[in-house]
């Protein structure tokens, strides 16, 4: 958070007051504060705003400006004060007025001064109290403005992140779609995990899920770049090894360091929905369920390395049979790296996920309910929130439709 030293109260030390008074023969002399306050009032004086600007330092707690100070704009009697407020936006400001000038004094507060004082009524106790009040009020104003700005930034970031989450392009497809996404970063909507689903003009449905190593905003931004690149390349007709090789080039150009890598799983489902091509780049294999059968992992023995690890890597595309009615779950490792019990060392893992989902299928869960239950159960087993990003994608056909 931005620090404003001028708006911080001196505790047990001196109060430093800058007085701006135009009459050299009538330089303001502050009365001494009452005894026993433990605070001395130190005065600095300036004859005009130009001189005051040179004296503005962070150790000044408050500025007392004479409203009778001549200004360049005769039509605006508060012009000198407004100019000072622009020069010292983080300092507490008190307006000094003649006793019969109450209306202008009140107007000074409306344009930004913390308070006003009448010259003829000043004494040490009143001045000391007014300075402290002005400093505390300014500090409260600064804190409120920072809080408002922080909320606005958070809302803007949320809108931005929400806009970067994918909208599946599945118009005309018979497949059902469901997804769950939970970033590991506190108060974030977007993490390093990413996914997408599109249907190309030939009727093929392409799905992808990936994970950039790390959890910060840079990793989240890289995940968005890879997702958008995947969608563009897929719609351009690339698939399998050619697509992943190009994505690796994107990663190598966009990553902050050579240690950054990304895992990826891509599936392209034929127009008839009965078979699919599978490519794995260091990513957990999808889980498939078929009517009347337990859940199982798709073959993963022929996968390639994560993107960004090997310059000339290859990612073979494996053909798998899905059948007439099926449900395909793609996920990131955040779902399976939680523990099987709060005090256990063993992770849930892929096999544990298969068993867990099989039980939930036996209970009649499917679609959104299945995803919700899977994430909730993994969190329950872990004994609390899962620390990594979690993304889960579910595609279904036939009796497995949502």
C-alpha positions, -999 to 999 in steps of 0.1 A, spaced: 0 0 0 13 35 -8 28 52 22 20 89 30 43 100 58 27 134 60 -5 118 70 10 99 100 5 112 135 36 119 155 34 98 186 53 112 215 73 135 192 71 170 179 43 182 156 57 201 126 35 228 112 41 247 79 25 281 80 19 300 48 15 337 55 22 365 29 30 394 53 67 393 64 59 417 92 31 395 105 47 360 104 25 337 123 38 328 158 22 297 173 12 297 210 29 270 230 7 238 236 -3 232 272 22 217 296 20 180 301 11 171 266 46 157 259 45 174 224 63 204 211 50 224 181 77 233 156 69 260 131 81 265 96 70 296 76 66 304 40 56 338 24 40 323 -7 31 290 -24 64 289 -43 84 291 -11 60 266 5 66 241 -22 104 241 -15 97 235 22 72 206 17 88 175 32 76 142 46 82 153 82 56 180 80 24 169 97 1 197 88 -1 229 67 -18 261 79 -26 284 50 -40 319 53 -71 322 31 -62 359 25 -31 348 6 -30 366 -27 -38 344 -57 -32 346 -94 -69 342 -101 -88 371 -85 -121 357 -95 -116 326 -73 -109 336 -37 -100 299 -29 -75 296 -58 -44 297 -35 -59 269 -13 -68 248 -43 -33 252 -57 -18 241 -23 -41 211 -22 -27 200 -56 9 206 -44 4 187 -12 -23 160 -18 -11 138 10 -7 165 38 -33 176 62 -43 212 56 -59 238 79 -74 270 66 -67 302 86 -94 329 83 -105 361 98 -133 359 123 -158 376 100 -149 353 71 -168 322 82 -184 316 48 -151 314 30 -137 292 58 -165 267 54 -160 267 16 -123 258 22 -134 226 40 -157 218 11 -129 220 -14 -105 198 6 -91 214 38 -95 192 69 -107 221 91 -105 259 96 -94 282 124 -101 318 131 -70 339 137 -82 358 167 -93 326 186 -60 307 185 -44 294 216 -20 265 222 -46 240 232 -69 247 203 -41 247 177 -26 215 190 -60 198 190 -68 211 155 -36 199 141 -40 164 155 -76 163 143 -66 174 108 -38 148 107 -61 120 118 -88 131 95 -64 132 66 -51 98 74 -86 84 75 -93 101 42 -62 86 27 -70 51 41 -106 53 27 -94 64 -7 -68 36 -8 -95 11 3 -119 24 -24 -91 22 -50 -82 -13 -39 -118 -24 -42 -121 -9 -77 -89 -26 -88 -102 -59 -73 -135 -55 -92 -117 -46 -124 -93 -76 -120 -122 -99 -113 -140 -87 -145 -108 -91 -164 -101 -126 -151 -137 -136 -156 -135 -125 -192 -104 -146 -197 -121 -178 -186 -131 -199 -216 -165 -202 -232 -168 -236 -248 -177 -236 -285 -199 -266 -289 -228 -254 -310 -242 -283 -330 -226 -310 -309 -245 -338 -291 -219 -339 -263 -226 -326 -229 -202 -303 -211 -194 -294 -175 -164 -278 -158 -152 -267 -124 -123 -243 -118 -108 -232 -86 -75 -212 -85 -51 -218 -56 -43 -181 -52 -63 -164 -25 -90 -140 -39 -81 -148 -75 -104 -161 -102 -76 -173 -125 -47 -196 -118 -21 -214 -138 -45 -242 -148 -64 -237 -181 -89 -256 -203 -109 -251 -234 -133 -270 -257 -142 -262 -294 -160 -279 -322 -144 -276 -357 -165 -274 -389 -160 -311 -397 -179 -320 -364 -148 -330 -344 -149 -318 -308 -115 -308 -294 -109 -305 -257 -78 -295 -238 -67 -291 -202 -33 -279 -190 -13 -266 -160 16 -240 -160 40 -247 -131 37 -221 -104 7 -202 -89 13 -165 -95 -3 -140 -119 25 -145 -144 17 -182 -146 -20 -174 -149 -13 -150 -178 8 -176 -195 -20 -202 -191 -44 -178 -208 -19 -173 -237 -15 -210 -242 -53 -216 -241 -59 -188 -267 -31 -202 -289 -45 -237 -286 -79 -225 -297 -65 -205 -327 -43 -234 -338 -71 -260 -334 -95 -239 -355 -68 -235 -381 -67 -273 -385 -36 -283 -364 -38 -314 -342 -16 -338 -323 22 -335 -324 21 -305 -348 -2 -285 -325 18 -293 -294 51 -285 -311 37 -251 -320 24 -245 -285 58 -253 -271 73 -225 -293 47 -202 -279 56 -212 -243 93 -208 -250 88 -172 -263 64 -161 -236 77 -176 -204 97 -156 -179 125 -181 -174 136 -214 -189 125 -232 -157 88 -226 -166 70 -255 -182 34 -266 -187 17 -300 -188 -11 -306 -213 -37 -331 -223 -56 -329 -256 -85 -350 -269 -101 -348 -303 -134 -367 -304 -146 -379 -338 -179 -365 -353 -196 -398 -345 -185 -395 -309 -173 -432 -307 -135 -427 -308 -110 -401 -299 -73 -392 -304 -53 -386 -272 -21 -366 -267 -4 -363 -233 24 -338 -225 34 -348 -190 -2 -345 -179 -24 -370 -160 -44 -393 -182 -82 -386 -185 -107 -409 -167 -134 -425 -188 -166 -441 -176 -190 -463 -198 -225 -474 -190 -224 -504 -166 -187 -503 -162 -163 -489 -135 -143 -458 -142 -108 -463 -157 -79 -443 -170 -72 -439 -207 -39 -454 -218 -10 -431 -209 22 -451 -216 30 -433 -249 28 -397 -236 55 -371 -242 72 -347 -218 57 -315 -205 59 -285 -229 91 -265 -224 114 -293 -211 129 -308 -243 135 -286 -274 127 -313 -300 102 -334 -281 74 -354 -298 39 -361 -286 24 -392 -303 -14 -392 -308 -30 -424 -296 -64 -436 -309 -88 -448 -282 -123 -463 -285 -150 -447 -264 -181 -465 -275 -217 -454 -277 -223 -440 -242 -195 -426 -222 -183 -398 -199 -147 -384 -201 -132 -365 -172 -101 -344 -177 -84 -328 -147 -53 -311 -134 -30 -325 -107 -44 -302 -81 -73 -326 -78 -52 -356 -71 -23 -342 -51 -44 -337 -20 -39 -363 8 -62 -392 15 -66 -381 52 -56 -349 70 -27 -365 88 -17 -389 61 14 -386 38 -2 -406 10 -17 -386 -19 -50 -393 -35 -34 -400 -69 -49 -412 -101 -59 -446 -88 -75 -430 -58 -95 -407 -81 -107 -437 -101 -120 -454 -70 -136 -422 -57 -154 -414 -90 -165 -451 -93 -182 -449 -60 -199 -416 -69 -211 -430 -102 -225 -460 -83 -245 -434 -62 -260 -421 -95 -241 -389 -98 -233 -375 -132 -225 -342 -150 -222 -311 -128 -232 -331 -97 -203 -355 -103 -178 -327 -107 -191 -309 -76 -189 -341 -55 -154 -351 -68 -139 -317 -59 -157 -316 -25 -146 -351 -16 -110 -345 -25 -111 -314 -3 -127 -333 25 -101 -361 24 -73 -335 24 -87 -320 56 -91 -285 41 -87 -265 9 -65 -280 -18 -34 -258 -21 -29 -261 -59 -51 -248 -87 -79 -273 -97 -95 -276 -131 -119 -304 -140 -136 -309 -174 -164 -334 -181 -176 -344 -216 -203 -369 -221 -223 -387 -248 -255 -408 -248 -267 -420 -214 -238 -401 -198 -252 -367 -209 -259 -341 -182 
